[in-house]
């Protein structure tokens, strides 16, 4: 079954901000941002139920934050950095940077 | 009655992203960003019920995105630009810029 991904032009700011507004989804995004290659689904562990992770991945995918592709029995996940940067310049970097700032 | 505002150090990224993830709240934030002075509550009209606007203002205030102060019978609203910039450098600008980008 093909996974649905919005086209770049269909990625909307409210949906992206909503996808990023959950601490666990933020953690997934930060982990993906630090990964040089697409991550096998299951390689990111947050200590939550598999169904919760599936939900988080779906919200991230359907908002256009991540892309997931099946490779054989694996599902590989990566950030849609270029698409996000084209649509919302600076947004992803601002979100990723924020964890390390303490005021 | 005193309105509650989080301290700068208490402003959390997920709450801010959630507050910004609603199209009507984004519109309020964009209007405030274009205003040189604090806006009287009621001066921003989105064609929605007053109770909806009250809810939007509360979500924005409690997340730390806006500050509201009573002046006599008025309530004045402004963006907490400096606090947001200190906590999440570049985030607000990225969000405000995004509307004008079409790819």
N, CA and C atoms of all chains as a GROMACS GRO file, in nm:
protein
  618
    1UNK      N    1   0.085  -0.119   0.000
    1UNK     CA    2   0.000   0.000   0.000
    1UNK      C    3   0.088   0.124   0.000
    2UNK      N    4   0.056   0.215  -0.091
    2UNK     CA    5   0.134   0.338  -0.101
    2UNK      C    6   0.102   0.432   0.015
    3UNK      N    7   0.206   0.490   0.075
    3UNK     CA    8   0.184   0.587   0.182
    3UNK      C    9   0.157   0.723   0.121
    4UNK      N   10   0.061   0.795   0.178
    4UNK     CA   11   0.028   0.928   0.123
    4UNK      C   12   0.122   1.035   0.177
    5UNK      N   13   0.174   1.114   0.085
    5UNK     CA   14   0.253   1.231   0.122
    5UNK      C   15   0.199   1.351   0.047
    6UNK      N   16   0.182   1.465   0.114
    6UNK     CA   17   0.141   1.585   0.040
    6UNK      C   18   0.254   1.631  -0.050
    7UNK      N   19   0.216   1.689  -0.165
    7UNK     CA   20   0.316   1.756  -0.249
    7UNK      C   21   0.373   1.875  -0.173
    8UNK      N   22   0.489   1.921  -0.216
    8UNK     CA   23   0.550   2.037  -0.149
    8UNK      C   24   0.451   2.154  -0.141
    9UNK      N   25   0.383   2.181  -0.253
    9UNK     CA   26   0.292   2.297  -0.257
    9UNK      C   27   0.170   2.279  -0.167
   10UNK      N   28   0.146   2.156  -0.126
   10UNK     CA   29   0.030   2.129  -0.040
   10UNK      C   30   0.063   2.136   0.108
   11UNK      N   31   0.191   2.150   0.141
   11UNK     CA   32   0.231   2.153   0.282
   11UNK      C   33   0.188   2.287   0.343
   12UNK      N   34   0.108   2.280   0.447
   12UNK     CA   35   0.051   2.401   0.508
   12UNK      C   36   0.110   2.426   0.646
   13UNK      N   37   0.132   2.554   0.675
   13UNK     CA   38   0.196   2.592   0.801
   13UNK      C   39   0.120   2.543   0.926
   14UNK      N   40  -0.011   2.564   0.936
   14UNK     CA   41  -0.079   2.518   1.057
   14UNK      C   42  -0.060   2.368   1.083
   15UNK      N   43  -0.066   2.288   0.977
   15UNK     CA   44  -0.050   2.144   0.994
   15UNK      C   45   0.092   2.109   1.039
   16UNK      N   46   0.190   2.178   0.984
   16UNK     CA   47   0.329   2.153   1.023
   16UNK      C   48   0.350   2.193   1.170
   17UNK      N   49   0.298   2.310   1.208
   17UNK     CA   50   0.314   2.355   1.347
   17UNK      C   51   0.242   2.259   1.442
   18UNK      N   52   0.125   2.213   1.400
   18UNK     CA   53   0.054   2.115   1.484
   18UNK      C   54   0.137   1.987   1.499
   19UNK      N   55   0.192   1.940   1.388
   19UNK     CA   56   0.272   1.816   1.393
   19UNK      C   57   0.391   1.833   1.487
   20UNK      N   58   0.448   1.953   1.491
   20UNK     CA   59   0.566   1.978   1.574
   20UNK      C   60   0.531   2.016   1.717
   21UNK      N   61   0.404   2.030   1.748
   21UNK     CA   62   0.365   2.082   1.880
   21UNK      C   63   0.357   1.975   1.988
   22UNK      N   64   0.392   1.852   1.953
   22UNK     CA   65   0.391   1.743   2.051
   22UNK      C   66   0.535   1.708   2.089
   23UNK      N   67   0.566   1.702   2.220
   23UNK     CA   68   0.705   1.676   2.262
   23UNK      C   69   0.763   1.546   2.204
   24UNK      N   70   0.682   1.442   2.194
   24UNK     CA   71   0.735   1.316   2.140
   24UNK      C   72   0.762   1.328   1.990
   25UNK      N   73   0.674   1.398   1.919
   25UNK     CA   74   0.699   1.416   1.775
   25UNK      C   75   0.820   1.506   1.753
   26UNK      N   76   0.837   1.605   1.840
   26UNK     CA   77   0.956   1.690   1.832
   26UNK      C   78   1.082   1.605   1.850
   27UNK      N   79   1.076   1.511   1.941
   27UNK     CA   80   1.192   1.424   1.967
   27UNK      C   81   1.222   1.338   1.844
   28UNK      N   82   1.118   1.288   1.780
   28UNK     CA   83   1.138   1.211   1.656
   28UNK      C   84   1.205   1.298   1.550
   29UNK      N   85   1.156   1.421   1.536
   29UNK     CA   86   1.210   1.512   1.434
   29UNK      C   87   1.357   1.545   1.465
   30UNK      N   88   1.388   1.565   1.592
   30UNK     CA   89   1.527   1.595   1.630
   30UNK      C   90   1.618   1.476   1.602
   31UNK      N   91   1.568   1.357   1.629
   31UNK     CA   92   1.649   1.237   1.602
   31UNK      C   93   1.672   1.223   1.452
   32UNK      N   94   1.568   1.244   1.373
   32UNK     CA   95   1.583   1.234   1.227
   32UNK      C   96   1.679   1.341   1.175
   33UNK      N   97   1.676   1.459   1.236
   33UNK     CA   98   1.762   1.569   1.191
   33UNK      C   99   1.908   1.537   1.213
   34UNK      N  100   1.935   1.454   1.315
   34UNK     CA  101   2.074   1.419   1.346
   34UNK      C  102   2.122   1.298   1.268
   35UNK      N  103   2.031   1.236   1.193
   35UNK     CA  104   2.066   1.114   1.121
   35UNK      C  105   2.109   1.148   0.978
   36UNK      N  106   2.220   1.090   0.936
   36UNK     CA  107   2.271   1.118   0.802
   36UNK      C  108   2.189   1.048   0.694
   37UNK      N  109   2.127   0.937   0.730
   37UNK     CA  110   2.052   0.858   0.633
   37UNK      C  111   1.910   0.835   0.684
   38UNK      N  112   1.817   0.796   0.595
   38UNK     CA  113   1.683   0.764   0.642
   38UNK      C  114   1.686   0.656   0.751
   39UNK      N  115   1.604   0.674   0.853
   39UNK     CA  116   1.603   0.582   0.969
   39UNK      C  117   1.501   0.471   0.948
   40UNK      N  118   1.542   0.347   0.978
   40UNK     CA  119   1.442   0.240   0.978
   40UNK      C  120   1.339   0.267   1.087
   41UNK      N  121   1.213   0.251   1.052
   41UNK     CA  122   1.106   0.266   1.150
   41UNK      C  123   1.133   0.165   1.262
   42UNK      N  124   1.123   0.206   1.384
   42UNK     CA  125   1.151   0.117   1.498
   42UNK      C  126   1.286   0.148   1.558
   43UNK      N  127   1.370   0.222   1.482
   43UNK     CA  128   1.502   0.254   1.536
   43UNK      C  129   1.495   0.370   1.635
   44UNK      N  130   1.386   0.446   1.630
   44UNK     CA  131   1.368   0.554   1.726
   44UNK      C  132   1.276   0.504   1.837
   45UNK      N  133   1.329   0.502   1.959
   45UNK     CA  134   1.249   0.450   2.070
   45UNK      C  135   1.223   0.560   2.171
   46UNK      N  136   1.098   0.580   2.203
   46UNK     CA  137   1.062   0.683   2.300
   46UNK      C  138   0.996   0.623   2.424
   47UNK      N  139   0.992   0.489   2.429
   47UNK     CA  140   0.930   0.425   2.544
   47UNK      C  141   0.779   0.439   2.546
   48UNK      N  142   0.720   0.454   2.428
   48UNK     CA  143   0.574   0.461   2.421
   48UNK      C  144   0.523   0.345   2.335
   49UNK      N  145   0.393   0.320   2.341
   49UNK     CA  146   0.334   0.208   2.268
   49UNK      C  147   0.358   0.222   2.118
   50UNK      N  148   0.369   0.108   2.050
   50UNK     CA  149   0.391   0.108   1.905
   50UNK      C  150   0.278   0.184   1.834
   51UNK      N  151   0.156   0.167   1.884
   51UNK     CA  152   0.043   0.236   1.820
   51UNK      C  153   0.056   0.387   1.833
   52UNK      N  154   0.114   0.431   1.944
   52UNK     CA  155   0.138   0.575   1.962
   52UNK      C  156   0.241   0.624   1.862
   53UNK      N  157   0.348   0.545   1.845
   53UNK     CA  158   0.451   0.583   1.748
   53UNK      C  159   0.391   0.587   1.607
   54UNK      N  160   0.308   0.488   1.574
   54UNK     CA  161   0.245   0.485   1.442
   54UNK      C  162   0.162   0.611   1.420
   55UNK      N  163   0.091   0.652   1.524
   55UNK     CA  164   0.011   0.774   1.516
   55UNK      C  165   0.102   0.896   1.492
   56UNK      N  166   0.210   0.904   1.571
   56UNK     CA  167   0.301   1.019   1.554
   56UNK      C  168   0.359   1.023   1.413
   57UNK      N  169   0.401   0.908   1.361
   57UNK     CA  170   0.457   0.905   1.226
   57UNK      C  171   0.352   0.948   1.123
   58UNK      N  172   0.228   0.908   1.144
   58UNK     CA  173   0.124   0.945   1.048
   58UNK      C  174   0.101   1.096   1.049
   59UNK      N  175   0.094   1.155   1.169
   59UNK     CA  176   0.073   1.301   1.178
   59UNK      C  177   0.189   1.375   1.110
   60UNK      N  178   0.312   1.327   1.135
   60UNK     CA  179   0.429   1.391   1.075
   60UNK      C  180   0.429   1.374   0.923
   61UNK      N  181   0.389   1.256   0.877
   61UNK     CA  182   0.390   1.228   0.733
   61UNK      C  183   0.282   1.307   0.661
   62UNK      N  184   0.162   1.305   0.716
   62UNK     CA  185   0.049   1.369   0.647
   62UNK      C  186   0.058   1.522   0.647
   63UNK      N  187   0.136   1.577   0.741
   63UNK     CA  188   0.156   1.722   0.742
   63UNK      C  189   0.271   1.762   0.650
   64UNK      N  190   0.350   1.664   0.605
   64UNK     CA  191   0.461   1.693   0.514
   64UNK      C  192   0.595   1.711   0.583
   65UNK      N  193   0.602   1.677   0.712
   65UNK     CA  194   0.729   1.694   0.785
   65UNK      C  195   0.828   1.581   0.754
   66UNK      N  196   0.776   1.460   0.737
   66UNK     CA  197   0.864   1.346   0.707
   66UNK      C  198   0.817   1.273   0.582
   67UNK      N  199   0.910   1.198   0.525
   67UNK     CA  200   0.877   1.109   0.414
   67UNK      C  201   0.909   0.966   0.458
   68UNK      N  202   0.820   0.874   0.428
   68UNK     CA  203   0.843   0.734   0.462
   68UNK      C  204   0.832   0.649   0.336
   69UNK      N  205   0.928   0.560   0.321
   69UNK     CA  206   0.928   0.471   0.206
   69UNK      C  207   0.947   0.327   0.251
   70UNK      N  208   0.872   0.238   0.189
   70UNK     CA  209   0.891   0.096   0.218
   70UNK      C  210   1.009   0.044   0.136
   71UNK      N  211   1.097  -0.028   0.203
   71UNK     CA  212   1.206  -0.099   0.134
   71UNK      C  213   1.198  -0.243   0.180
   72UNK      N  214   1.139  -0.329   0.096
   72UNK     CA  215   1.118  -0.467   0.139
   72UNK      C  216   1.028  -0.468   0.260
   73UNK      N  217   1.076  -0.525   0.369
   73UNK     CA  218   0.993  -0.532   0.489
   73UNK      C  219   1.016  -0.411   0.581
   74UNK      N  220   1.106  -0.323   0.540
   74UNK     CA  221   1.137  -0.207   0.626
   74UNK      C  222   1.061  -0.083   0.580
   75UNK      N  223   1.045   0.008   0.673
   75UNK     CA  224   0.993   0.140   0.638
   75UNK      C  225   1.102   0.239   0.678
   76UNK      N  226   1.148   0.318   0.581
   76UNK     CA  227   1.254   0.416   0.607
   76UNK      C  228   1.195   0.556   0.617
   77UNK      N  229   1.241   0.628   0.716
   77UNK     CA  230   1.184   0.760   0.746
   77UNK      C  231   1.291   0.867   0.736
   78UNK      N  232   1.258   0.978   0.672
   78UNK     CA  233   1.351   1.091   0.671
   78UNK      C  234   1.274   1.223   0.678
   79UNK      N  235   1.342   1.327   0.727
   79UNK     CA  236   1.284   1.461   0.729
   79UNK      C  237   1.274   1.516   0.587
   80UNK      N  238   1.170   1.593   0.558
   80UNK     CA  239   1.159   1.659   0.427
   80UNK      C  240   1.220   1.798   0.438
   81UNK      N  241   1.349   1.800   0.467
   81UNK     CA  242   1.420   1.926   0.492
   81UNK      C  243   1.405   2.027   0.380
   82UNK      N  244   1.431   1.982   0.258
   82UNK     CA  245   1.428   2.076   0.145
   82UNK      C  246   1.288   2.131   0.122
   83UNK      N  247   1.190   2.044   0.132
   83UNK     CA  248   1.052   2.090   0.111
   83UNK      C  249   1.012   2.190   0.218
   84UNK      N  250   1.047   2.160   0.344
   84UNK     CA  251   1.011   2.250   0.454
   84UNK      C  252   1.085   2.384   0.441
   85UNK      N  253   1.212   2.376   0.403
   85UNK     CA  254   1.291   2.499   0.390
   85UNK      C  255   1.236   2.587   0.276
   86UNK      N  256   1.192   2.521   0.168
   86UNK     CA  257   1.137   2.596   0.056
   86UNK      C  258   1.004   2.663   0.094
   87UNK      N  259   0.924   2.593   0.169
   87UNK     CA  260   0.793   2.647   0.206
   87UNK      C  261   0.803   2.748   0.320
   88UNK      N  262   0.883   2.714   0.423
   88UNK     CA  263   0.889   2.795   0.546
   88UNK      C  264   1.034   2.817   0.584
   89UNK      N  265   1.102   2.910   0.514
   89UNK     CA  266   1.247   2.927   0.535
   89UNK      C  267   1.280   2.956   0.681
   90UNK      N  268   1.373   2.880   0.734
   90UNK     CA  269   1.421   2.905   0.870
   90UNK      C  270   1.340   2.838   0.980
   91UNK      N  271   1.222   2.790   0.946
   91UNK     CA  272   1.134   2.737   1.052
   91UNK      C  273   1.193   2.612   1.118
   92UNK      N  274   1.234   2.515   1.038
   92UNK     CA  275   1.284   2.391   1.096
   92UNK      C  276   1.409   2.416   1.179
   93UNK      N  277   1.498   2.498   1.127
   93UNK     CA  278   1.619   2.530   1.204
   93UNK      C  279   1.584   2.597   1.337
   94UNK      N  280   1.488   2.689   1.334
   94UNK     CA  281   1.449   2.758   1.458
   94UNK      C  282   1.394   2.657   1.558
   95UNK      N  283   1.317   2.563   1.510
   95UNK     CA  284   1.260   2.461   1.600
   95UNK      C  285   1.370   2.370   1.653
   96UNK      N  286   1.462   2.329   1.566
   96UNK     CA  287   1.567   2.236   1.609
   96UNK      C  288   1.667   2.303   1.703
   97UNK      N  289   1.691   2.431   1.685
   97UNK     CA  290   1.786   2.503   1.766
   97UNK      C  291   1.734   2.528   1.908
   98UNK      N  292   1.604   2.537   1.918
   98UNK     CA  293   1.545   2.590   2.042
   98UNK      C  294   1.577   2.507   2.165
   99UNK      N  295   1.601   2.377   2.148
   99UNK     CA  296   1.624   2.295   2.267
   99UNK      C  297   1.748   2.337   2.343
  100UNK      N  298   1.847   2.385   2.269
  100UNK     CA  299   1.976   2.412   2.332
  100UNK      C  300   1.984   2.553   2.389
  101UNK      N  301   1.878   2.632   2.370
  101UNK     CA  302   1.880   2.769   2.421
  101UNK      C  303   1.815   2.774   2.559
  102UNK      N  304   1.888   2.823   2.656
  102UNK     CA  305   1.831   2.840   2.789
  102UNK      C  306   1.844   2.986   2.829
  103UNK      N  307   1.733   3.047   2.862
  103UNK     CA  308   1.736   3.190   2.896
  103UNK      C  309   1.689   3.210   3.040
  104UNK      N  310  -0.940   4.114   3.798
  104UNK     CA  311  -0.873   3.983   3.804
  104UNK      C  312  -0.745   3.988   3.719
  105UNK      N  313  -0.637   3.944   3.778
  105UNK     CA  314  -0.509   3.945   3.708
  105UNK      C  315  -0.506   3.833   3.603
  106UNK      N  316  -0.459   3.867   3.484
  106UNK     CA  317  -0.446   3.765   3.381
  106UNK      C  318  -0.314   3.691   3.399
  107UNK      N  319  -0.318   3.560   3.383
  107UNK     CA  320  -0.195   3.483   3.402
  107UNK      C  321  -0.109   3.481   3.276
  108UNK      N  322   0.019   3.510   3.294
  108UNK     CA  323   0.117   3.498   3.187
  108UNK      C  324   0.234   3.414   3.238
  109UNK      N  325   0.282   3.320   3.158
  109UNK     CA  326   0.402   3.247   3.201
  109UNK      C  327   0.524   3.340   3.200
  110UNK      N  328   0.617   3.316   3.292
  110UNK     CA  329   0.745   3.386   3.286
  110UNK      C  330   0.817   3.345   3.158
  111UNK      N  331   0.914   3.427   3.117
  111UNK     CA  332   0.989   3.393   2.996
  111UNK      C  333   1.046   3.251   3.004
  112UNK      N  334   1.103   3.217   3.118
  112UNK     CA  335   1.168   3.086   3.134
  112UNK      C  336   1.068   2.971   3.132
  113UNK      N  337   0.942   3.004   3.151
  113UNK     CA  338   0.839   2.899   3.153
  113UNK      C  339   0.776   2.876   3.015
  114UNK      N  340   0.812   2.957   2.917
  114UNK     CA  341   0.752   2.943   2.784
  114UNK      C  342   0.812   2.819   2.716
  115UNK      N  343   0.724   2.727   2.677
  115UNK     CA  344   0.771   2.600   2.622
  115UNK      C  345   0.737   2.589   2.473
  116UNK      N  346   0.831   2.531   2.399
  116UNK     CA  347   0.815   2.522   2.254
  116UNK      C  348   0.688   2.448   2.210
  117UNK      N  349   0.658   2.330   2.266
  117UNK     CA  350   0.536   2.262   2.218
  117UNK      C  351   0.411   2.348   2.235
  118UNK      N  352   0.400   2.419   2.348
  118UNK     CA  353   0.282   2.503   2.371
  118UNK      C  354   0.276   2.618   2.272
  119UNK      N  355   0.392   2.677   2.242
  119UNK     CA  356   0.395   2.787   2.145
  119UNK      C  357   0.357   2.736   2.005
  120UNK      N  358   0.412   2.623   1.966
  120UNK     CA  359   0.380   2.567   1.834
  120UNK      C  360   0.231   2.531   1.826
  121UNK      N  361   0.179   2.477   1.936
  121UNK     CA  362   0.036   2.445   1.938
  121UNK      C  363  -0.047   2.574   1.922
  122UNK      N  364  -0.008   2.677   1.996
  122UNK     CA  365  -0.083   2.803   1.989
  122UNK      C  366  -0.082   2.859   1.846
  123UNK      N  367   0.029   2.839   1.776
  123UNK     CA  368   0.043   2.894   1.641
  123UNK      C  369  -0.015   2.802   1.534
  124UNK      N  370  -0.061   2.684   1.572
  124UNK     CA  371  -0.100   2.584   1.472
  124UNK      C  372  -0.244   2.601   1.424
  125UNK      N  373  -0.310   2.705   1.470
  125UNK     CA  374  -0.449   2.730   1.428
  125UNK      C  375  -0.451   2.850   1.333
  126UNK      N  376  -0.514   2.837   1.216
  126UNK     CA  377  -0.512   2.946   1.118
  126UNK      C  378  -0.565   3.078   1.173
  127UNK      N  379  -0.668   3.072   1.257
  127UNK     CA  380  -0.723   3.198   1.311
  127UNK      C  381  -0.626   3.260   1.412
  128UNK      N  382  -0.562   3.176   1.493
  128UNK     CA  383  -0.464   3.232   1.588
  128UNK      C  384  -0.343   3.287   1.514
  129UNK      N  385  -0.304   3.219   1.405
  129UNK     CA  386  -0.194   3.272   1.322
  129UNK      C  387  -0.231   3.410   1.268
  130UNK      N  388  -0.356   3.427   1.229
  130UNK     CA  389  -0.400   3.555   1.175
  130UNK      C  390  -0.394   3.664   1.283
  131UNK      N  391  -0.433   3.629   1.405
  131UNK     CA  392  -0.423   3.724   1.517
  131UNK      C  393  -0.277   3.764   1.537
  132UNK      N  394  -0.188   3.665   1.537
  132UNK     CA  395  -0.045   3.692   1.559
  132UNK      C  396   0.010   3.780   1.448
  133UNK      N  397  -0.030   3.754   1.324
  133UNK     CA  398   0.019   3.836   1.212
  133UNK      C  399  -0.032   3.980   1.224
  134UNK      N  400  -0.155   3.996   1.265
  134UNK     CA  401  -0.210   4.130   1.283
  134UNK      C  402  -0.136   4.204   1.394
  135UNK      N  403  -0.110   4.135   1.505
  135UNK     CA  404  -0.037   4.198   1.616
  135UNK      C  405   0.105   4.233   1.572
  136UNK      N  406   0.165   4.148   1.489
  136UNK     CA  407   0.302   4.173   1.445
  136UNK      C  408   0.312   4.299   1.360
  137UNK      N  409   0.204   4.330   1.291
  137UNK     CA  410   0.204   4.448   1.204
  137UNK      C  411   0.164   4.575   1.279
  138UNK      N  412   0.127   4.561   1.404
  138UNK     CA  413   0.079   4.675   1.482
  138UNK      C  414   0.194   4.736   1.562
  139UNK      N  415   0.206   4.867   1.556
  139UNK     CA  416   0.314   4.935   1.627
  139UNK      C  417   0.288   4.940   1.777
  140UNK      N  418   0.162   4.939   1.817
  140UNK     CA  419   0.127   4.952   1.958
  140UNK      C  420   0.036   4.836   1.998
  141UNK      N  421   0.024   4.811   2.129
  141UNK     CA  422  -0.070   4.707   2.173
  141UNK      C  423  -0.211   4.733   2.120
  142UNK      N  424  -0.277   4.626   2.076
  142UNK     CA  425  -0.410   4.639   2.015
  142UNK      C  426  -0.520   4.624   2.119
  143UNK      N  427  -0.620   4.710   2.114
  143UNK     CA  428  -0.736   4.687   2.199
  143UNK      C  429  -0.805   4.557   2.158
  144UNK      N  430  -0.839   4.478   2.256
  144UNK     CA  431  -0.913   4.355   2.229
  144UNK      C  432  -1.042   4.394   2.158
  145UNK      N  433  -1.078   4.324   2.055
  145UNK     CA  434  -1.197   4.359   1.979
  145UNK      C  435  -1.162   4.431   1.850
  146UNK      N  436  -1.038   4.482   1.843
  146UNK     CA  437  -1.000   4.552   1.721
  146UNK      C  438  -0.962   4.456   1.609
  147UNK      N  439  -0.934   4.331   1.647
  147UNK     CA  440  -0.904   4.230   1.545
  147UNK      C  441  -1.031   4.150   1.521
  148UNK      N  442  -1.078   4.152   1.397
  148UNK     CA  443  -1.203   4.082   1.368
  148UNK      C  444  -1.179   3.971   1.267
  149UNK      N  445  -1.220   3.852   1.302
  149UNK     CA  446  -1.202   3.739   1.212
  149UNK      C  447  -1.335   3.680   1.168
  150UNK      N  448  -1.443   3.745   1.209
  150UNK     CA  449  -1.574   3.694   1.170
  150UNK      C  450  -1.613   3.567   1.244
  151UNK      N  451  -1.559   3.549   1.363
  151UNK     CA  452  -1.597   3.432   1.444
  151UNK      C  453  -1.659   3.483   1.574
  152UNK      N  454  -1.721   3.391   1.646
  152UNK     CA  455  -1.790   3.427   1.770
  152UNK      C  456  -1.693   3.487   1.870
  153UNK      N  457  -1.744   3.576   1.956
  153UNK     CA  458  -1.662   3.639   2.058
  153UNK      C  459  -1.601   3.532   2.150
  154UNK      N  460  -1.678   3.428   2.178
  154UNK     CA  461  -1.626   3.323   2.268
  154UNK      C  462  -1.509   3.250   2.203
  155UNK      N  463  -1.513   3.237   2.071
  155UNK     CA  464  -1.402   3.174   1.998
  155UNK      C  465  -1.277   3.262   2.008
  156UNK      N  466  -1.297   3.393   1.990
  156UNK     CA  467  -1.184   3.485   2.001
  156UNK      C  468  -1.125   3.480   2.143
  157UNK      N  469  -1.213   3.478   2.244
  157UNK     CA  470  -1.166   3.470   2.382
  157UNK      C  471  -1.081   3.345   2.403
  158UNK      N  472  -1.128   3.235   2.347
  158UNK     CA  473  -1.051   3.110   2.357
  158UNK      C  474  -0.915   3.125   2.289
  159UNK      N  475  -0.914   3.181   2.168
  159UNK     CA  476  -0.787   3.197   2.096
  159UNK      C  477  -0.689   3.284   2.176
  160UNK      N  478  -0.741   3.395   2.231
  160UNK     CA  479  -0.654   3.483   2.309
  160UNK      C  480  -0.600   3.410   2.432
  161UNK      N  481  -0.683   3.328   2.494
  161UNK     CA  482  -0.637   3.256   2.614
  161UNK      C  483  -0.524   3.158   2.577
  162UNK      N  484  -0.543   3.084   2.467
  162UNK     CA  485  -0.440   2.988   2.425
  162UNK      C  486  -0.309   3.061   2.395
  163UNK      N  487  -0.321   3.175   2.326
  163UNK     CA  488  -0.201   3.252   2.292
  163UNK      C  489  -0.135   3.310   2.418
  164UNK      N  490  -0.218   3.356   2.512
  164UNK     CA  491  -0.163   3.416   2.634
  164UNK      C  492  -0.098   3.311   2.724
  165UNK      N  493  -0.166   3.199   2.743
  165UNK     CA  494  -0.115   3.098   2.837
  165UNK      C  495   0.008   3.025   2.784
  166UNK      N  496   0.027   3.028   2.651
  166UNK     CA  497   0.147   2.967   2.593
  166UNK      C  498   0.263   3.066   2.594
  167UNK      N  499   0.235   3.192   2.619
  167UNK     CA  500   0.342   3.292   2.622
  167UNK      C  501   0.361   3.369   2.493
  168UNK      N  502   0.269   3.352   2.397
  168UNK     CA  503   0.285   3.420   2.268
  168UNK      C  504   0.244   3.567   2.277
  169UNK      N  505   0.142   3.595   2.356
  169UNK     CA  506   0.096   3.734   2.369
  169UNK      C  507   0.089   3.776   2.515
  170UNK      N  508   0.088   3.906   2.536
  170UNK     CA  509   0.065   3.962   2.669
  170UNK      C  510  -0.060   4.049   2.662
  171UNK      N  511  -0.146   4.035   2.761
  171UNK     CA  512  -0.267   4.116   2.766
  171UNK      C  513  -0.273   4.192   2.897
  172UNK      N  514  -0.305   4.319   2.888
  172UNK     CA  515  -0.315   4.402   3.008
  172UNK      C  516  -0.445   4.479   3.008
  173UNK      N  517  -0.506   4.486   3.123
  173UNK     CA  518  -0.627   4.567   3.134
  173UNK      C  519  -0.588   4.713   3.157
  174UNK      N  520  -0.651   4.800   3.080
  174UNK     CA  521  -0.634   4.944   3.100
  174UNK      C  522  -0.775   4.999   3.114
  175UNK      N  523  -0.815   5.024   3.236
  175UNK     CA  524  -0.953   5.068   3.258
  175UNK      C  525  -1.047   4.959   3.208
  176UNK      N  526  -1.132   4.995   3.114
  176UNK     CA  527  -1.228   4.896   3.065
  176UNK      C  528  -1.176   4.823   2.941
  177UNK      N  529  -1.054   4.858   2.899
  177UNK     CA  530  -0.999   4.795   2.778
  177UNK      C  531  -0.902   4.683   2.814
  178UNK      N  532  -0.885   4.593   2.720
  178UNK     CA  533  -0.779   4.494   2.733
  178UNK      C  534  -0.686   4.515   2.614
  179UNK      N  535  -0.560   4.542   2.643
  179UNK     CA  536  -0.463   4.566   2.535
  179UNK      C  537  -0.377   4.441   2.514
  180UNK      N  538  -0.356   4.408   2.388
  180UNK     CA  539  -0.286   4.285   2.353
  180UNK      C  540  -0.162   4.316   2.271
  181UNK      N  541  -0.052   4.252   2.305
  181UNK     CA  542   0.068   4.265   2.222
  181UNK      C  543   0.144   4.133   2.215
  182UNK      N  544   0.222   4.118   2.109
  182UNK     CA  545   0.308   4.001   2.093
  182UNK      C  546   0.422   4.008   2.194
  183UNK      N  547   0.465   3.893   2.249
  183UNK     CA  548   0.582   3.890   2.337
  183UNK      C  549   0.705   3.861   2.252
  184UNK      N  550   0.735   3.953   2.161
  184UNK     CA  551   0.842   3.933   2.064
  184UNK      C  552   0.977   3.903   2.129
  185UNK      N  553   1.014   3.988   2.227
  185UNK     CA  554   1.147   3.971   2.288
  185UNK      C  555   1.157   3.839   2.363
  186UNK      N  556   1.052   3.804   2.434
  186UNK     CA  557   1.055   3.677   2.508
  186UNK      C  558   1.064   3.559   2.412
  187UNK      N  559   0.986   3.564   2.304
  187UNK     CA  560   0.988   3.453   2.208
  187UNK      C  561   1.124   3.445   2.138
  188UNK      N  562   1.179   3.562   2.103
  188UNK     CA  563   1.308   3.563   2.034
  188UNK      C  564   1.418   3.510   2.125
  189UNK      N  565   1.410   3.543   2.254
  189UNK     CA  566   1.511   3.495   2.349
  189UNK      C  567   1.501   3.343   2.367
  190UNK      N  568   1.380   3.293   2.371
  190UNK     CA  569   1.360   3.150   2.394
  190UNK      C  570   1.382   3.069   2.266
  191UNK      N  571   1.329   3.119   2.154
  191UNK     CA  572   1.330   3.041   2.029
  191UNK      C  573   1.375   3.132   1.914
  192UNK      N  574   1.506   3.158   1.907
  192UNK     CA  575   1.554   3.256   1.809
  192UNK      C  576   1.511   3.221   1.666
  193UNK      N  577   1.452   3.318   1.600
  193UNK     CA  578   1.416   3.299   1.459
  193UNK      C  579   1.280   3.236   1.436
  194UNK      N  580   1.222   3.180   1.540
  194UNK     CA  581   1.096   3.106   1.520
  194UNK      C  582   0.983   3.196   1.474
  195UNK      N  583   0.961   3.305   1.546
  195UNK     CA  584   0.848   3.392   1.513
  195UNK      C  585   0.865   3.451   1.373
  196UNK      N  586   0.986   3.495   1.341
  196UNK     CA  587   1.011   3.549   1.207
  196UNK      C  588   0.982   3.445   1.099
  197UNK      N  589   1.025   3.322   1.124
  197UNK     CA  590   1.002   3.216   1.026
  197UNK      C  591   0.852   3.194   1.005
  198UNK      N  592   0.778   3.198   1.114
  198UNK     CA  593   0.633   3.178   1.105
  198UNK      C  594   0.568   3.296   1.034
  199UNK      N  595   0.611   3.418   1.067
  199UNK     CA  596   0.549   3.536   1.007
  199UNK      C  597   0.584   3.551   0.860
  200UNK      N  598   0.703   3.507   0.822
  200UNK     CA  599   0.749   3.519   0.683
  200UNK      C  600   0.676   3.422   0.592
  201UNK      N  601   0.636   3.311   0.648
  201UNK     CA  602   0.596   3.198   0.564
  201UNK      C  603   0.476   3.228   0.476
  202UNK      N  604   0.392   3.322   0.519
  202UNK     CA  605   0.272   3.343   0.438
  202UNK      C  606   0.305   3.397   0.300
  203UNK      N  607   0.412   3.472   0.294
  203UNK     CA  608   0.442   3.538   0.167
  203UNK      C  609   0.525   3.450   0.072
  204UNK      N  610   0.560   3.332   0.117
  204UNK     CA  611   0.642   3.244   0.034
  204UNK      C  612   0.551   3.148  -0.044
  205UNK      N  613   0.565   3.149  -0.174
  205UNK     CA  614   0.487   3.054  -0.255
  205UNK      C  615   0.583   2.974  -0.340
  206UNK      N  616   0.579   2.846  -0.331
  206UNK     CA  617   0.675   2.761  -0.403
  206UNK      C  618   0.599   2.668  -0.498
   0.00000   0.00000   0.00000
